Amino acid sequence: MKFLEKNHFMERSMDENPQEEISAQDWDTLLSHHRGMPWKLLYEMCVELSFPIVEGQSKNPDFLMALKRGILPSHPQKTWVPVVPEGVRVYLHPTLAGRIPVIECESDLDFICLQQSLVYRCEPLLVPDSRGATIIKNYNNWARVNMHRNNLTGNIPENPALYRDYIALLSHRNYSGIAPEVFGLGSDEWRQKSLILRLEHEAAHYMTQRFYHSSKNEIHDEIIADFMGLTAVFEDYDPFKFLTFLGLENYPQYRPGGRLEIYMPTDNNEFNFLCEILPQIVQNITVYYKNIGCDRIKMFHTLCCTSVADMSKGNFT
């Protein structure tokens, strides 16, 4: 199908040596002010945390003004207080394209609240069990705005790089909602591996953005990100695990609730076609990965440069 032949990673020239963004240096400074309780930094960064999570909040004029200008209501409500404060970790994670800011939540309630506040704009929308992490792109970080405001005028910096962030929000959920016994693992071991999988998955999305200027919520991106996560945790690439994450462990039968439905509606021919070809794609990836000596970084770039349609044919660039 034509939608699988397009490769959005090839629409612009690759940046072969992206430098670490200035945001990482700013986060270093901000985190140094909150040693021991890094979650308190979020109150300085995130105006959304001063508004309750209620239906219609995203259209509230006061809320929109806060997002646009950083102006809070006269009596702001701190609606998020961590359920497990010591379990909210805020840090920088290294990638090949520089460090990326991470907000990690041990408590599921904390993850859901931050997802609804920062991603759903304080709307009480469902956070499905299969979603354990989110990349928040182009986020207006008001702590950084205030770092770089014009001292004379108080104006917001003209350069968006001085305040817009790319942040990974992580939970401690089982990866893709998969129970540990499916892979023959203990609960604690699978939670630990799930966290690393999730962290490396989101780091891969950041890397595609920095190297190839694109990061989308599409199956091509997920093939790349799950590859990087799986090989970081298990060293080898396991097609069964990847298919299980998507809901295709019993392909061609699809398991409702699998992660594949996050990227495409289930009630169309394109979804059914993906279910048919994904098993062949992961087998082809497995063979090619071994042929290049299990070089993760080379495979990362190869997957970015190869369309999903070509992956299904075993034609890797």
WORA-V89452 format. One record per pair of residues at least 6 apart in sequence whose C-alpha atoms are under 7 Angstrom apart, sorted by the first residue. I is the first residue (numbers start at 1). J is the second residue. D is the distance in Angstrom with one decimal. If there is no record, write none. Layout:
# WORA-V89452
i: [I	I]
j: [J	J]
d: [D	D]
This chain:
# WORA-V89452
i: [4	4	4	5	5	5	6	7	9	9	9	9	10	12	14	14	15	15	16	18	18	18	19	19	20	20	20	21	23	23	24	24	26	31	34	34	38	38	39	39	39	43	44	44	45	45	45	46	46	47	47	47	48	48	48	49	49	49	49	50	50	50	50	51	51	51	51	52	52	52	53	53	53	53	54	54	54	55	55	56	57	57	57	58	58	58	62	65	66	70	82	83	83	83	84	87	87	87	88	88	88	89	89	89	90	90	90	91	91	91	92	92	92	92	93	93	93	93	94	95	96	97	97	100	101	101	102	102	102	103	103	103	104	104	104	105	105	105	105	106	106	108	111	112	116	116	116	116	119	129	130	130	130	130	131	132	132	132	132	132	133	133	133	133	134	134	134	135	135	135	135	135	136	136	136	137	137	137	138	138	138	139	139	139	140	140	140	141	141	141	144	144	145	145	145	145	148	148	149	149	149	150	150	168	172	172	173	174	174	174	175	176	176	178	180	180	180	193	196	197	197	197	198	200	200	201	201	201	201	202	204	204	205	205	208	208	209	215	217	218	219	220	224	224	226	227	230	231	237	239	239	240	243	245	245	246	246	246	247	247	247	247	247	247	248	248	252	252	264	265	277	280	281	281	284	284	289	302	302	305	306	306	310]
j: [307	308	309	307	308	309	307	307	212	214	304	305	305	212	211	212	211	212	211	97	210	211	97	98	97	98	99	98	162	165	99	100	144	38	40	41	89	90	88	89	90	49	142	143	141	142	143	141	142	66	67	70	117	118	122	78	79	80	117	76	77	78	79	76	77	78	79	77	79	122	117	122	123	124	122	123	124	123	124	123	63	122	123	121	122	123	73	71	72	142	110	107	109	110	107	105	106	107	104	105	106	103	104	105	102	103	104	101	102	103	99	100	101	102	99	100	101	102	100	203	207	207	210	167	167	168	167	168	169	168	169	170	169	170	171	111	170	171	172	171	172	171	171	127	122	123	124	125	136	177	176	177	258	259	176	170	171	173	175	176	169	170	171	198	168	169	170	166	167	168	169	202	166	167	168	165	166	167	164	165	166	164	165	166	163	164	165	163	164	165	162	163	156	157	162	163	157	162	155	156	157	156	157	202	191	195	191	190	191	194	194	245	259	245	186	187	190	233	233	229	230	233	229	228	229	225	226	228	229	225	225	228	215	225	214	215	215	221	263	263	263	308	300	303	242	237	237	237	286	282	283	249	249	258	259	258	259	260	254	255	256	258	259	260	254	255	275	276	271	271	312	312	311	312	311	314	299	316	317	317	316	317	316]
d: [6.6	5.3	5.1	5.7	6.4	5.1	6.4	5.2	5.4	6.0	6.1	6.7	6.6	6.9	5.6	5.0	4.9	6.5	6.4	5.6	6.3	6.5	6.5	6.5	6.2	4.2	6.6	6.8	6.8	6.8	6.1	6.9	6.9	6.3	6.9	6.5	6.5	5.7	6.0	6.6	6.4	6.5	6.5	5.2	4.9	4.7	4.6	6.5	6.6	6.3	6.7	6.6	5.8	6.4	6.8	6.0	6.0	6.1	6.6	5.1	4.8	4.7	6.1	6.7	5.7	6.9	6.2	6.9	5.4	6.7	6.7	4.4	5.5	5.8	6.4	5.5	5.8	5.3	6.1	6.6	7.0	5.9	6.0	5.3	6.3	6.5	6.6	6.3	5.4	6.6	6.0	6.7	7.0	6.3	6.1	5.9	4.8	6.8	5.6	4.7	6.3	5.9	5.0	6.6	5.6	4.7	6.3	5.9	5.4	6.8	5.7	5.3	4.5	5.8	5.1	5.2	6.4	6.8	6.5	6.4	7.0	5.8	6.3	6.6	5.1	6.3	5.8	4.7	6.0	6.2	4.8	6.1	6.0	4.6	5.9	5.4	6.1	5.0	6.5	6.2	5.3	6.6	5.7	6.5	5.3	6.0	6.1	6.6	6.9	5.4	4.3	4.5	6.8	5.9	6.2	6.3	5.3	5.8	6.6	6.7	5.5	4.5	6.0	6.8	5.9	5.2	6.7	6.9	5.7	4.6	6.2	6.7	5.7	5.1	6.3	6.4	4.6	6.6	5.0	5.2	5.9	5.0	4.9	6.5	5.8	4.8	6.5	5.4	6.0	6.5	6.7	5.1	6.2	6.8	7.0	5.2	6.2	6.9	5.6	5.2	5.6	6.9	6.9	6.4	6.4	6.0	6.8	7.0	5.7	5.8	4.9	5.4	6.4	7.0	6.0	5.7	5.6	6.4	6.7	4.4	6.3	6.3	6.7	6.3	4.8	4.5	5.7	6.2	4.9	6.9	5.1	6.6	5.8	6.3	5.9	6.0	5.2	6.9	6.2	5.5	6.5	6.2	6.5	6.2	6.9	6.8	6.1	5.5	6.4	5.4	6.6	6.4	5.3	6.5	6.2	4.9	4.4	4.7	5.6	4.8	7.0	3.9	6.3	6.7	5.2	6.4	6.0	5.9	6.5	6.8	6.4	6.0	5.5	4.5	6.9	5.4	6.6	6.7	6.0	6.1	5.7	5.5	6.6]
